Amino acid sequence: MDFILKNVKKKDFPVLKSLAKSLGFEIIKQEKSYNPEFVKEILEAEQSIKDGKGIKMTMEEIRALCK
């Protein structure tokens, strides 16, 4: 059976880890990874802005796009 803890405070983690270890539980830290293509798109967009290829828009222009 898998048991997942979410939103554990850093100060509470050592206590939970010690308890789990004393009970013979296996602790596995699982990192969620992003889709590599999504990451590539974001990094390319970030570089594009740094290269001056972005555009500036006012809030009114942005609101007009949402209508």
MOSUL-V981127 format. One record per backbone hydrogen bond with DSSP energy under -0.5 kcal/mol. CO is the residue of the C=O (numbers start at 1). NH is the residue of the N-H. If there is no record, write none. Layout:
BEGIN
CO,NH ; CO,NH
END
This chain:
BEGIN
9,12 ; 9,13 ; 10,14 ; 12,16 ; 13,17 ; 14,18 ; 15,19 ; 16,20 ; 17,21 ; 18,22 ; 19,23 ; 20,25 ; 21,24 ; 26,28 ; 28,30 ; 29,31 ; 35,39 ; 36,40 ; 37,41 ; 38,42 ; 39,43 ; 40,44 ; 41,45 ; 42,46 ; 43,47 ; 44,48 ; 45,49 ; 46,50 ; 47,51 ; 48,53 ; 49,52 ; 58,62 ; 59,63 ; 60,64 ; 61,65 ; 62,66 ; 63,66 ; 64,67
END
